Amino acid sequence: MNGTTDDMQRDYSELFARQTPVRGKYFEQAMRAKRMVEIDSDVLQAFPTAKELNAALRSLIAASRHVHLKDAS
């Protein structure tokens, strides 16, 4: 490594050596950003991919809207 890279490495090492990591600090934020949910194993067996699960949920949403519109008439 050259002198500049060595200096930067030393600076960063000293900076981060003083910090204490916090387990799960950004977990909730990450879950909200990705909107992740836990899928039960029986559902996962029926829909092994996100694409399949999302397609099934969209079909269910469309069907429920149709039923609600019918009931409102």
CHARMM internal coordinates of N, CA and C (Angstrom, degrees):
IC EDIT
DIST 1 N 1 CA 1.4556
DIST 1 CA 1 C 1.5169
ANGL 1 N 1 CA 1 C 109.49
DIST 1 C 2 N 1.3130
ANGL 1 CA 1 C 2 N 115.30
DIHE 1 N 1 CA 1 C 2 N 155.97
DIST 2 N 2 CA 1.4550
ANGL 1 C 2 N 2 CA 117.63
DIHE 1 CA 1 C 2 N 2 CA 177.33
DIST 2 CA 2 C 1.5242
ANGL 2 N 2 CA 2 C 109.82
DIHE 1 C 2 N 2 CA 2 C -89.64
DIST 2 C 3 N 1.3196
ANGL 2 CA 2 C 3 N 117.05
DIHE 2 N 2 CA 2 C 3 N 174.04
DIST 3 N 3 CA 1.4580
ANGL 2 C 3 N 3 CA 121.73
DIHE 2 CA 2 C 3 N 3 CA -175.64
DIST 3 CA 3 C 1.5174
ANGL 3 N 3 CA 3 C 113.93
DIHE 2 C 3 N 3 CA 3 C -60.00
DIST 3 C 4 N 1.3343
ANGL 3 CA 3 C 4 N 117.00
DIHE 3 N 3 CA 3 C 4 N -41.15
DIST 4 N 4 CA 1.4690
ANGL 3 C 4 N 4 CA 120.73
DIHE 3 CA 3 C 4 N 4 CA -178.99
DIST 4 CA 4 C 1.5199
ANGL 4 N 4 CA 4 C 110.92
DIHE 3 C 4 N 4 CA 4 C -64.36
DIST 4 C 5 N 1.3228
ANGL 4 CA 4 C 5 N 116.58
DIHE 4 N 4 CA 4 C 5 N -45.04
DIST 5 N 5 CA 1.4585
ANGL 4 C 5 N 5 CA 120.91
DIHE 4 CA 4 C 5 N 5 CA 179.71
DIST 5 CA 5 C 1.5214
ANGL 5 N 5 CA 5 C 110.59
DIHE 4 C 5 N 5 CA 5 C -63.89
DIST 5 C 6 N 1.3169
ANGL 5 CA 5 C 6 N 117.23
DIHE 5 N 5 CA 5 C 6 N -41.54
DIST 6 N 6 CA 1.4667
ANGL 5 C 6 N 6 CA 120.88
DIHE 5 CA 5 C 6 N 6 CA 177.84
DIST 6 CA 6 C 1.5257
ANGL 6 N 6 CA 6 C 110.94
DIHE 5 C 6 N 6 CA 6 C -61.49
DIST 6 C 7 N 1.3445
ANGL 6 CA 6 C 7 N 116.64
DIHE 6 N 6 CA 6 C 7 N -42.67
DIST 7 N 7 CA 1.4673
ANGL 6 C 7 N 7 CA 120.75
DIHE 6 CA 6 C 7 N 7 CA 179.19
DIST 7 CA 7 C 1.5250
ANGL 7 N 7 CA 7 C 110.87
DIHE 6 C 7 N 7 CA 7 C -63.22
DIST 7 C 8 N 1.3317
ANGL 7 CA 7 C 8 N 115.91
DIHE 7 N 7 CA 7 C 8 N -43.56
DIST 8 N 8 CA 1.4656
ANGL 7 C 8 N 8 CA 119.76
DIHE 7 CA 7 C 8 N 8 CA -179.98
DIST 8 CA 8 C 1.5228
ANGL 8 N 8 CA 8 C 110.49
DIHE 7 C 8 N 8 CA 8 C -63.89
DIST 8 C 9 N 1.3306
ANGL 8 CA 8 C 9 N 116.37
DIHE 8 N 8 CA 8 C 9 N -43.31
DIST 9 N 9 CA 1.4603
ANGL 8 C 9 N 9 CA 120.87
DIHE 8 CA 8 C 9 N 9 CA 179.48
DIST 9 CA 9 C 1.5229
ANGL 9 N 9 CA 9 C 110.32
DIHE 8 C 9 N 9 CA 9 C -59.76
DIST 9 C 10 N 1.3209
ANGL 9 CA 9 C 10 N 116.60
DIHE 9 N 9 CA 9 C 10 N -44.02
DIST 10 N 10 CA 1.4595
ANGL 9 C 10 N 10 CA 121.31
DIHE 9 CA 9 C 10 N 10 CA -179.83
DIST 10 CA 10 C 1.5355
ANGL 10 N 10 CA 10 C 110.03
DIHE 9 C 10 N 10 CA 10 C -64.72
DIST 10 C 11 N 1.3539
ANGL 10 CA 10 C 11 N 117.00
DIHE 10 N 10 CA 10 C 11 N -43.84
DIST 11 N 11 CA 1.4651
ANGL 10 C 11 N 11 CA 120.67
DIHE 10 CA 10 C 11 N 11 CA 179.73
DIST 11 CA 11 C 1.5216
ANGL 11 N 11 CA 11 C 111.43
DIHE 10 C 11 N 11 CA 11 C -60.78
DIST 11 C 12 N 1.3303
ANGL 11 CA 11 C 12 N 116.48
DIHE 11 N 11 CA 11 C 12 N -46.59
DIST 12 N 12 CA 1.4607
ANGL 11 C 12 N 12 CA 119.97
DIHE 11 CA 11 C 12 N 12 CA -179.32
DIST 12 CA 12 C 1.5237
ANGL 12 N 12 CA 12 C 111.01
DIHE 11 C 12 N 12 CA 12 C -67.15
DIST 12 C 13 N 1.3139
ANGL 12 CA 12 C 13 N 117.06
DIHE 12 N 12 CA 12 C 13 N -39.96
DIST 13 N 13 CA 1.4605
ANGL 12 C 13 N 13 CA 120.10
DIHE 12 CA 12 C 13 N 13 CA 179.04
DIST 13 CA 13 C 1.5198
ANGL 13 N 13 CA 13 C 110.76
DIHE 12 C 13 N 13 CA 13 C -60.75
DIST 13 C 14 N 1.3204
ANGL 13 CA 13 C 14 N 117.01
DIHE 13 N 13 CA 13 C 14 N -43.18
DIST 14 N 14 CA 1.4646
ANGL 13 C 14 N 14 CA 120.83
DIHE 13 CA 13 C 14 N 14 CA 178.98
DIST 14 CA 14 C 1.5240
ANGL 14 N 14 CA 14 C 110.90
DIHE 13 C 14 N 14 CA 14 C -67.03
DIST 14 C 15 N 1.3204
ANGL 14 CA 14 C 15 N 117.06
DIHE 14 N 14 CA 14 C 15 N -40.68
DIST 15 N 15 CA 1.4633
ANGL 14 C 15 N 15 CA 121.29
DIHE 14 CA 14 C 15 N 15 CA -179.44
DIST 15 CA 15 C 1.5250
ANGL 15 N 15 CA 15 C 111.11
DIHE 14 C 15 N 15 CA 15 C -62.58
DIST 15 C 16 N 1.3285
ANGL 15 CA 15 C 16 N 116.46
DIHE 15 N 15 CA 15 C 16 N -50.56
DIST 16 N 16 CA 1.4539
ANGL 15 C 16 N 16 CA 119.93
DIHE 15 CA 15 C 16 N 16 CA -175.65
DIST 16 CA 16 C 1.5237
ANGL 16 N 16 CA 16 C 113.13
DIHE 15 C 16 N 16 CA 16 C -78.64
DIST 16 C 17 N 1.3114
ANGL 16 CA 16 C 17 N 118.30
DIHE 16 N 16 CA 16 C 17 N -19.16
DIST 17 N 17 CA 1.4613
ANGL 16 C 17 N 17 CA 121.15
DIHE 16 CA 16 C 17 N 17 CA 177.91
DIST 17 CA 17 C 1.5230
ANGL 17 N 17 CA 17 C 110.48
DIHE 16 C 17 N 17 CA 17 C -67.69
DIST 17 C 18 N 1.3258
ANGL 17 CA 17 C 18 N 117.59
DIHE 17 N 17 CA 17 C 18 N -26.59
DIST 18 N 18 CA 1.4665
ANGL 17 C 18 N 18 CA 121.67
DIHE 17 CA 17 C 18 N 18 CA -178.87
DIST 18 CA 18 C 1.5258
ANGL 18 N 18 CA 18 C 112.70
DIHE 17 C 18 N 18 CA 18 C -83.67
DIST 18 C 19 N 1.3025
ANGL 18 CA 18 C 19 N 117.61
DIHE 18 N 18 CA 18 C 19 N -12.65
DIST 19 N 19 CA 1.4554
ANGL 18 C 19 N 19 CA 120.63
DIHE 18 CA 18 C 19 N 19 CA -177.07
DIST 19 CA 19 C 1.5203
ANGL 19 N 19 CA 19 C 110.81
DIHE 18 C 19 N 19 CA 19 C -92.85
DIST 19 C 20 N 1.3108
ANGL 19 CA 19 C 20 N 115.02
DIHE 19 N 19 CA 19 C 20 N 145.06
DIST 20 N 20 CA 1.4557
ANGL 19 C 20 N 20 CA 120.80
DIHE 19 CA 19 C 20 N 20 CA 176.64
DIST 20 CA 20 C 1.5209
ANGL 20 N 20 CA 20 C 108.15
DIHE 19 C 20 N 20 CA 20 C -104.99
DIST 20 C 21 N 1.3249
ANGL 20 CA 20 C 21 N 118.18
DIHE 20 N 20 CA 20 C 21 N 121.43
DIST 21 N 21 CA 1.4640
ANGL 20 C 21 N 21 CA 119.40
DIHE 20 CA 20 C 21 N 21 CA 179.69
DIST 21 CA 21 C 1.5287
ANGL 21 N 21 CA 21 C 110.84
DIHE 20 C 21 N 21 CA 21 C -67.69
DIST 21 C 22 N 1.3113
ANGL 21 CA 21 C 22 N 115.77
DIHE 21 N 21 CA 21 C 22 N 145.79
DIST 22 N 22 CA 1.4621
ANGL 21 C 22 N 22 CA 121.88
DIHE 21 CA 21 C 22 N 22 CA 178.87
DIST 22 CA 22 C 1.5190
ANGL 22 N 22 CA 22 C 107.38
DIHE 21 C 22 N 22 CA 22 C -112.39
DIST 22 C 23 N 1.3228
ANGL 22 CA 22 C 23 N 115.74
DIHE 22 N 22 CA 22 C 23 N 113.52
DIST 23 N 23 CA 1.4631
ANGL 22 C 23 N 23 CA 120.54
DIHE 22 CA 22 C 23 N 23 CA -178.19
DIST 23 CA 23 C 1.5292
ANGL 23 N 23 CA 23 C 110.03
DIHE 22 C 23 N 23 CA 23 C -64.60
DIST 23 C 24 N 1.3217
ANGL 23 CA 23 C 24 N 115.79
DIHE 23 N 23 CA 23 C 24 N 127.75
DIST 24 N 24 CA 1.4561
ANGL 23 C 24 N 24 CA 121.11
DIHE 23 CA 23 C 24 N 24 CA 176.72
DIST 24 CA 24 C 1.5157
ANGL 24 N 24 CA 24 C 115.14
DIHE 23 C 24 N 24 CA 24 C 76.80
DIST 24 C 25 N 1.3168
ANGL 24 CA 24 C 25 N 117.33
DIHE 24 N 24 CA 24 C 25 N 13.48
DIST 25 N 25 CA 1.4650
ANGL 24 C 25 N 25 CA 121.45
DIHE 24 CA 24 C 25 N 25 CA -175.92
DIST 25 CA 25 C 1.5278
ANGL 25 N 25 CA 25 C 111.68
DIHE 24 C 25 N 25 CA 25 C -56.27
DIST 25 C 26 N 1.3025
ANGL 25 CA 25 C 26 N 117.81
DIHE 25 N 25 CA 25 C 26 N -39.82
DIST 26 N 26 CA 1.4625
ANGL 25 C 26 N 26 CA 121.61
DIHE 25 CA 25 C 26 N 26 CA -176.61
DIST 26 CA 26 C 1.5274
ANGL 26 N 26 CA 26 C 112.63
DIHE 25 C 26 N 26 CA 26 C -109.15
DIST 26 C 27 N 1.3282
ANGL 26 CA 26 C 27 N 117.45
DIHE 26 N 26 CA 26 C 27 N 12.12
DIST 27 N 27 CA 1.4592
ANGL 26 C 27 N 27 CA 121.31
DIHE 26 CA 26 C 27 N 27 CA -175.83
DIST 27 CA 27 C 1.5228
ANGL 27 N 27 CA 27 C 111.85
DIHE 26 C 27 N 27 CA 27 C -60.69
DIST 27 C 28 N 1.3468
ANGL 27 CA 27 C 28 N 117.22
DIHE 27 N 27 CA 27 C 28 N -52.72
DIST 28 N 28 CA 1.4670
ANGL 27 C 28 N 28 CA 120.76
DIHE 27 CA 27 C 28 N 28 CA -178.64
DIST 28 CA 28 C 1.5243
ANGL 28 N 28 CA 28 C 110.89
DIHE 27 C 28 N 28 CA 28 C -59.95
DIST 28 C 29 N 1.3119
ANGL 28 CA 28 C 29 N 116.84
DIHE 28 N 28 CA 28 C 29 N -42.44
DIST 29 N 29 CA 1.4599
ANGL 28 C 29 N 29 CA 121.53
DIHE 28 CA 28 C 29 N 29 CA 179.66
DIST 29 CA 29 C 1.5338
ANGL 29 N 29 CA 29 C 110.30
DIHE 28 C 29 N 29 CA 29 C -61.98
DIST 29 C 30 N 1.3034
ANGL 29 CA 29 C 30 N 116.95
DIHE 29 N 29 CA 29 C 30 N -42.55
DIST 30 N 30 CA 1.4645
ANGL 29 C 30 N 30 CA 120.91
DIHE 29 CA 29 C 30 N 30 CA 179.65
DIST 30 CA 30 C 1.5219
ANGL 30 N 30 CA 30 C 111.00
DIHE 29 C 30 N 30 CA 30 C -66.12
DIST 30 C 31 N 1.3169
ANGL 30 CA 30 C 31 N 117.16
DIHE 30 N 30 CA 30 C 31 N -39.95
DIST 31 N 31 CA 1.4570
ANGL 30 C 31 N 31 CA 120.47
DIHE 30 CA 30 C 31 N 31 CA 179.36
DIST 31 CA 31 C 1.5290
ANGL 31 N 31 CA 31 C 111.02
DIHE 30 C 31 N 31 CA 31 C -64.90
DIST 31 C 32 N 1.3256
ANGL 31 CA 31 C 32 N 116.92
DIHE 31 N 31 CA 31 C 32 N -40.79
DIST 32 N 32 CA 1.4680
ANGL 31 C 32 N 32 CA 120.21
DIHE 31 CA 31 C 32 N 32 CA 178.14
DIST 32 CA 32 C 1.5219
ANGL 32 N 32 CA 32 C 110.69
DIHE 31 C 32 N 32 CA 32 C -66.53
DIST 32 C 33 N 1.3069
ANGL 32 CA 32 C 33 N 117.27
DIHE 32 N 32 CA 32 C 33 N -40.39
DIST 33 N 33 CA 1.4628
ANGL 32 C 33 N 33 CA 121.34
DIHE 32 CA 32 C 33 N 33 CA -177.78
DIST 33 CA 33 C 1.5244
ANGL 33 N 33 CA 33 C 111.29
DIHE 32 C 33 N 33 CA 33 C -65.09
DIST 33 C 34 N 1.3004
ANGL 33 CA 33 C 34 N 117.09
DIHE 33 N 33 CA 33 C 34 N -39.18
DIST 34 N 34 CA 1.4605
ANGL 33 C 34 N 34 CA 120.92
DIHE 33 CA 33 C 34 N 34 CA -178.70
DIST 34 CA 34 C 1.5195
ANGL 34 N 34 CA 34 C 111.77
DIHE 33 C 34 N 34 CA 34 C -93.71
DIST 34 C 35 N 1.3022
ANGL 34 CA 34 C 35 N 116.73
DIHE 34 N 34 CA 34 C 35 N -11.19
DIST 35 N 35 CA 1.4673
ANGL 34 C 35 N 35 CA 122.30
DIHE 34 CA 34 C 35 N 35 CA -178.11
DIST 35 CA 35 C 1.5305
ANGL 35 N 35 CA 35 C 110.78
DIHE 34 C 35 N 35 CA 35 C 53.51
DIST 35 C 36 N 1.3028
ANGL 35 CA 35 C 36 N 114.86
DIHE 35 N 35 CA 35 C 36 N 50.14
DIST 36 N 36 CA 1.4524
ANGL 35 C 36 N 36 CA 120.51
DIHE 35 CA 35 C 36 N 36 CA -178.96
DIST 36 CA 36 C 1.5223
ANGL 36 N 36 CA 36 C 109.73
DIHE 35 C 36 N 36 CA 36 C -82.55
DIST 36 C 37 N 1.3075
ANGL 36 CA 36 C 37 N 114.75
DIHE 36 N 36 CA 36 C 37 N 145.13
DIST 37 N 37 CA 1.4539
ANGL 36 C 37 N 37 CA 121.22
DIHE 36 CA 36 C 37 N 37 CA 175.53
DIST 37 CA 37 C 1.5207
ANGL 37 N 37 CA 37 C 108.22
DIHE 36 C 37 N 37 CA 37 C -132.26
DIST 37 C 38 N 1.3018
ANGL 37 CA 37 C 38 N 115.56
DIHE 37 N 37 CA 37 C 38 N 158.06
DIST 38 N 38 CA 1.4605
ANGL 37 C 38 N 38 CA 120.08
DIHE 37 CA 37 C 38 N 38 CA 177.79
DIST 38 CA 38 C 1.5209
ANGL 38 N 38 CA 38 C 108.73
DIHE 37 C 38 N 38 CA 38 C -90.62
DIST 38 C 39 N 1.3216
ANGL 38 CA 38 C 39 N 116.45
DIHE 38 N 38 CA 38 C 39 N 128.06
DIST 39 N 39 CA 1.4593
ANGL 38 C 39 N 39 CA 122.64
DIHE 38 CA 38 C 39 N 39 CA -179.33
DIST 39 CA 39 C 1.5254
ANGL 39 N 39 CA 39 C 108.45
DIHE 38 C 39 N 39 CA 39 C -102.39
DIST 39 C 40 N 1.3229
ANGL 39 CA 39 C 40 N 116.57
DIHE 39 N 39 CA 39 C 40 N 128.31
DIST 40 N 40 CA 1.4607
ANGL 39 C 40 N 40 CA 120.74
DIHE 39 CA 39 C 40 N 40 CA 177.99
DIST 40 CA 40 C 1.5275
ANGL 40 N 40 CA 40 C 109.98
DIHE 39 C 40 N 40 CA 40 C -65.49
DIST 40 C 41 N 1.3226
ANGL 40 CA 40 C 41 N 115.47
DIHE 40 N 40 CA 40 C 41 N 153.24
DIST 41 N 41 CA 1.4688
ANGL 40 C 41 N 41 CA 120.77
DIHE 40 CA 40 C 41 N 41 CA -173.10
DIST 41 CA 41 C 1.5281
ANGL 41 N 41 CA 41 C 112.75
DIHE 40 C 41 N 41 CA 41 C -62.36
DIST 41 C 42 N 1.3423
ANGL 41 CA 41 C 42 N 118.10
DIHE 41 N 41 CA 41 C 42 N -35.61
DIST 42 N 42 CA 1.4660
ANGL 41 C 42 N 42 CA 119.02
DIHE 41 CA 41 C 42 N 42 CA -179.90
DIST 42 CA 42 C 1.5300
ANGL 42 N 42 CA 42 C 111.47
DIHE 41 C 42 N 42 CA 42 C -67.53
DIST 42 C 43 N 1.3140
ANGL 42 CA 42 C 43 N 117.34
DIHE 42 N 42 CA 42 C 43 N -35.83
DIST 43 N 43 CA 1.4686
ANGL 42 C 43 N 43 CA 121.33
DIHE 42 CA 42 C 43 N 43 CA 176.73
DIST 43 CA 43 C 1.5224
ANGL 43 N 43 CA 43 C 109.44
DIHE 42 C 43 N 43 CA 43 C -70.36
DIST 43 C 44 N 1.3132
ANGL 43 CA 43 C 44 N 116.03
DIHE 43 N 43 CA 43 C 44 N -39.62
DIST 44 N 44 CA 1.4588
ANGL 43 C 44 N 44 CA 121.10
DIHE 43 CA 43 C 44 N 44 CA -179.94
DIST 44 CA 44 C 1.5292
ANGL 44 N 44 CA 44 C 111.57
DIHE 43 C 44 N 44 CA 44 C -62.78
DIST 44 C 45 N 1.3208
ANGL 44 CA 44 C 45 N 116.78
DIHE 44 N 44 CA 44 C 45 N -33.17
DIST 45 N 45 CA 1.4671
ANGL 44 C 45 N 45 CA 119.92
DIHE 44 CA 44 C 45 N 45 CA 177.40
DIST 45 CA 45 C 1.5253
ANGL 45 N 45 CA 45 C 110.89
DIHE 44 C 45 N 45 CA 45 C -66.98
DIST 45 C 46 N 1.3277
ANGL 45 CA 45 C 46 N 116.54
DIHE 45 N 45 CA 45 C 46 N -36.41
DIST 46 N 46 CA 1.4643
ANGL 45 C 46 N 46 CA 120.55
DIHE 45 CA 45 C 46 N 46 CA -179.83
DIST 46 CA 46 C 1.5252
ANGL 46 N 46 CA 46 C 111.93
DIHE 45 C 46 N 46 CA 46 C -76.39
DIST 46 C 47 N 1.3291
ANGL 46 CA 46 C 47 N 116.46
DIHE 46 N 46 CA 46 C 47 N -32.95
DIST 47 N 47 CA 1.4649
ANGL 46 C 47 N 47 CA 121.98
DIHE 46 CA 46 C 47 N 47 CA -177.43
DIST 47 CA 47 C 1.5255
ANGL 47 N 47 CA 47 C 108.90
DIHE 46 C 47 N 47 CA 47 C -131.23
DIST 47 C 48 N 1.3273
ANGL 47 CA 47 C 48 N 117.78
DIHE 47 N 47 CA 47 C 48 N 83.05
DIST 48 N 48 CA 1.4650
ANGL 47 C 48 N 48 CA 120.62
DIHE 47 CA 47 C 48 N 48 CA -173.29
DIST 48 CA 48 C 1.5269
ANGL 48 N 48 CA 48 C 115.30
DIHE 47 C 48 N 48 CA 48 C -72.27
DIST 48 C 49 N 1.3348
ANGL 48 CA 48 C 49 N 118.37
DIHE 48 N 48 CA 48 C 49 N -13.86
DIST 49 N 49 CA 1.4654
ANGL 48 C 49 N 49 CA 119.44
DIHE 48 CA 48 C 49 N 49 CA 179.20
DIST 49 CA 49 C 1.5232
ANGL 49 N 49 CA 49 C 110.19
DIHE 48 C 49 N 49 CA 49 C -123.22
DIST 49 C 50 N 1.3040
ANGL 49 CA 49 C 50 N 115.90
DIHE 49 N 49 CA 49 C 50 N 155.84
DIST 50 N 50 CA 1.4662
ANGL 49 C 50 N 50 CA 120.98
DIHE 49 CA 49 C 50 N 50 CA 178.12
DIST 50 CA 50 C 1.5222
ANGL 50 N 50 CA 50 C 110.48
DIHE 49 C 50 N 50 CA 50 C -61.18
DIST 50 C 51 N 1.3120
ANGL 50 CA 50 C 51 N 116.52
DIHE 50 N 50 CA 50 C 51 N -36.91
DIST 51 N 51 CA 1.4698
ANGL 50 C 51 N 51 CA 120.67
DIHE 50 CA 50 C 51 N 51 CA -179.56
DIST 51 CA 51 C 1.5322
ANGL 51 N 51 CA 51 C 110.78
DIHE 50 C 51 N 51 CA 51 C -61.42
DIST 51 C 52 N 1.3211
ANGL 51 CA 51 C 52 N 116.75
DIHE 51 N 51 CA 51 C 52 N -45.26
DIST 52 N 52 CA 1.4695
ANGL 51 C 52 N 52 CA 120.97
DIHE 51 CA 51 C 52 N 52 CA 179.50
DIST 52 CA 52 C 1.5250
ANGL 52 N 52 CA 52 C 111.38
DIHE 51 C 52 N 52 CA 52 C -66.31
DIST 52 C 53 N 1.3085
ANGL 52 CA 52 C 53 N 116.80
DIHE 52 N 52 CA 52 C 53 N -42.69
DIST 53 N 53 CA 1.4600
ANGL 52 C 53 N 53 CA 120.61
DIHE 52 CA 52 C 53 N 53 CA 179.93
DIST 53 CA 53 C 1.5236
ANGL 53 N 53 CA 53 C 110.78
DIHE 52 C 53 N 53 CA 53 C -64.47
DIST 53 C 54 N 1.3285
ANGL 53 CA 53 C 54 N 117.07
DIHE 53 N 53 CA 53 C 54 N -44.77
DIST 54 N 54 CA 1.4634
ANGL 53 C 54 N 54 CA 120.55
DIHE 53 CA 53 C 54 N 54 CA 179.74
DIST 54 CA 54 C 1.5221
ANGL 54 N 54 CA 54 C 111.54
DIHE 53 C 54 N 54 CA 54 C -63.45
DIST 54 C 55 N 1.3259
ANGL 54 CA 54 C 55 N 117.85
DIHE 54 N 54 CA 54 C 55 N -38.90
DIST 55 N 55 CA 1.4674
ANGL 54 C 55 N 55 CA 121.28
DIHE 54 CA 54 C 55 N 55 CA 177.97
DIST 55 CA 55 C 1.5277
ANGL 55 N 55 CA 55 C 110.41
DIHE 54 C 55 N 55 CA 55 C -62.85
DIST 55 C 56 N 1.3228
ANGL 55 CA 55 C 56 N 117.02
DIHE 55 N 55 CA 55 C 56 N -43.36
DIST 56 N 56 CA 1.4631
ANGL 55 C 56 N 56 CA 120.91
DIHE 55 CA 55 C 56 N 56 CA 179.12
DIST 56 CA 56 C 1.5312
ANGL 56 N 56 CA 56 C 111.07
DIHE 55 C 56 N 56 CA 56 C -64.92
DIST 56 C 57 N 1.3149
ANGL 56 CA 56 C 57 N 116.61
DIHE 56 N 56 CA 56 C 57 N -42.03
DIST 57 N 57 CA 1.4657
ANGL 56 C 57 N 57 CA 119.83
DIHE 56 CA 56 C 57 N 57 CA 179.06
DIST 57 CA 57 C 1.5231
ANGL 57 N 57 CA 57 C 111.42
DIHE 56 C 57 N 57 CA 57 C -65.56
DIST 57 C 58 N 1.3220
ANGL 57 CA 57 C 58 N 117.02
DIHE 57 N 57 CA 57 C 58 N -39.84
DIST 58 N 58 CA 1.4705
ANGL 57 C 58 N 58 CA 119.99
DIHE 57 CA 57 C 58 N 58 CA 177.81
DIST 58 CA 58 C 1.5275
ANGL 58 N 58 CA 58 C 110.97
DIHE 57 C 58 N 58 CA 58 C -63.57
DIST 58 C 59 N 1.3184
ANGL 58 CA 58 C 59 N 116.95
DIHE 58 N 58 CA 58 C 59 N -39.11
DIST 59 N 59 CA 1.4678
ANGL 58 C 59 N 59 CA 120.60
DIHE 58 CA 58 C 59 N 59 CA 176.91
DIST 59 CA 59 C 1.5217
ANGL 59 N 59 CA 59 C 110.84
DIHE 58 C 59 N 59 CA 59 C -63.53
DIST 59 C 60 N 1.3123
ANGL 59 CA 59 C 60 N 116.31
DIHE 59 N 59 CA 59 C 60 N -42.18
DIST 60 N 60 CA 1.4608
ANGL 59 C 60 N 60 CA 121.16
DIHE 59 CA 59 C 60 N 60 CA 178.58
DIST 60 CA 60 C 1.5244
ANGL 60 N 60 CA 60 C 111.03
DIHE 59 C 60 N 60 CA 60 C -63.56
DIST 60 C 61 N 1.3174
ANGL 60 CA 60 C 61 N 116.95
DIHE 60 N 60 CA 60 C 61 N -42.04
DIST 61 N 61 CA 1.4653
ANGL 60 C 61 N 61 CA 121.42
DIHE 60 CA 60 C 61 N 61 CA 178.41
DIST 61 CA 61 C 1.5255
ANGL 61 N 61 CA 61 C 110.15
DIHE 60 C 61 N 61 CA 61 C -62.41
DIST 61 C 62 N 1.3269
ANGL 61 CA 61 C 62 N 116.72
DIHE 61 N 61 CA 61 C 62 N -45.79
DIST 62 N 62 CA 1.4667
ANGL 61 C 62 N 62 CA 120.79
DIHE 61 CA 61 C 62 N 62 CA 179.62
DIST 62 CA 62 C 1.5263
ANGL 62 N 62 CA 62 C 110.80
DIHE 61 C 62 N 62 CA 62 C -61.95
DIST 62 C 63 N 1.3239
ANGL 62 CA 62 C 63 N 116.95
DIHE 62 N 62 CA 62 C 63 N -42.61
DIST 63 N 63 CA 1.4636
ANGL 62 C 63 N 63 CA 120.64
DIHE 62 CA 62 C 63 N 63 CA 179.48
DIST 63 CA 63 C 1.5223
ANGL 63 N 63 CA 63 C 111.23
DIHE 62 C 63 N 63 CA 63 C -65.18
DIST 63 C 64 N 1.3163
ANGL 63 CA 63 C 64 N 117.37
DIHE 63 N 63 CA 63 C 64 N -40.79
DIST 64 N 64 CA 1.4676
ANGL 63 C 64 N 64 CA 119.61
DIHE 63 CA 63 C 64 N 64 CA -179.01
DIST 64 CA 64 C 1.5216
ANGL 64 N 64 CA 64 C 110.83
DIHE 63 C 64 N 64 CA 64 C -68.25
DIST 64 C 65 N 1.3286
ANGL 64 CA 64 C 65 N 118.03
DIHE 64 N 64 CA 64 C 65 N -34.24
DIST 65 N 65 CA 1.4684
ANGL 64 C 65 N 65 CA 120.33
DIHE 64 CA 64 C 65 N 65 CA 176.03
DIST 65 CA 65 C 1.5201
ANGL 65 N 65 CA 65 C 110.23
DIHE 64 C 65 N 65 CA 65 C -64.76
DIST 65 C 66 N 1.3221
ANGL 65 CA 65 C 66 N 116.06
DIHE 65 N 65 CA 65 C 66 N -39.89
DIST 66 N 66 CA 1.4618
ANGL 65 C 66 N 66 CA 120.66
DIHE 65 CA 65 C 66 N 66 CA 179.40
DIST 66 CA 66 C 1.5303
ANGL 66 N 66 CA 66 C 110.22
DIHE 65 C 66 N 66 CA 66 C -63.06
DIST 66 C 67 N 1.3190
ANGL 66 CA 66 C 67 N 117.18
DIHE 66 N 66 CA 66 C 67 N -43.07
DIST 67 N 67 CA 1.4670
ANGL 66 C 67 N 67 CA 121.79
DIHE 66 CA 66 C 67 N 67 CA 179.05
DIST 67 CA 67 C 1.5239
ANGL 67 N 67 CA 67 C 110.27
DIHE 66 C 67 N 67 CA 67 C -64.55
DIST 67 C 68 N 1.3345
ANGL 67 CA 67 C 68 N 117.45
DIHE 67 N 67 CA 67 C 68 N -43.49
DIST 68 N 68 CA 1.4626
ANGL 67 C 68 N 68 CA 120.80
DIHE 67 CA 67 C 68 N 68 CA 179.82
DIST 68 CA 68 C 1.5225
ANGL 68 N 68 CA 68 C 111.24
DIHE 67 C 68 N 68 CA 68 C -63.50
DIST 68 C 69 N 1.3186
ANGL 68 CA 68 C 69 N 117.63
DIHE 68 N 68 CA 68 C 69 N -39.42
DIST 69 N 69 CA 1.4619
ANGL 68 C 69 N 69 CA 120.89
DIHE 68 CA 68 C 69 N 69 CA 178.17
DIST 69 CA 69 C 1.5206
ANGL 69 N 69 CA 69 C 110.96
DIHE 68 C 69 N 69 CA 69 C -65.70
DIST 69 C 70 N 1.3272
ANGL 69 CA 69 C 70 N 116.56
DIHE 69 N 69 CA 69 C 70 N -38.22
DIST 70 N 70 CA 1.4615
ANGL 69 C 70 N 70 CA 121.75
DIHE 69 CA 69 C 70 N 70 CA 178.59
DIST 70 CA 70 C 1.5282
ANGL 70 N 70 CA 70 C 110.47
DIHE 69 C 70 N 70 CA 70 C -65.25
DIST 70 C 71 N 1.3330
ANGL 70 CA 70 C 71 N 116.70
DIHE 70 N 70 CA 70 C 71 N -42.47
DIST 71 N 71 CA 1.4623
ANGL 70 C 71 N 71 CA 121.69
DIHE 70 CA 70 C 71 N 71 CA 179.99
DIST 71 CA 71 C 1.5208
ANGL 71 N 71 CA 71 C 111.65
DIHE 70 C 71 N 71 CA 71 C -65.84
DIST 71 C 72 N 1.3193
ANGL 71 CA 71 C 72 N 117.26
DIHE 71 N 71 CA 71 C 72 N -32.62
DIST 72 N 72 CA 1.4636
ANGL 71 C 72 N 72 CA 121.56
DIHE 71 CA 71 C 72 N 72 CA -177.33
DIST 72 CA 72 C 1.5259
ANGL 72 N 72 CA 72 C 111.45
DIHE 71 C 72 N 72 CA 72 C -74.50
DIST 72 C 73 N 1.3294
ANGL 72 CA 72 C 73 N 118.14
DIHE 72 N 72 CA 72 C 73 N -19.37
DIST 73 N 73 CA 1.4715
ANGL 72 C 73 N 73 CA 121.06
DIHE 72 CA 72 C 73 N 73 CA -178.11
DIST 73 CA 73 C 1.5013
ANGL 73 N 73 CA 73 C 112.49
DIHE 72 C 73 N 73 CA 73 C -77.08
END
COOR INIT
IC SEED 1 N 1 CA 1 C
IC BUILD
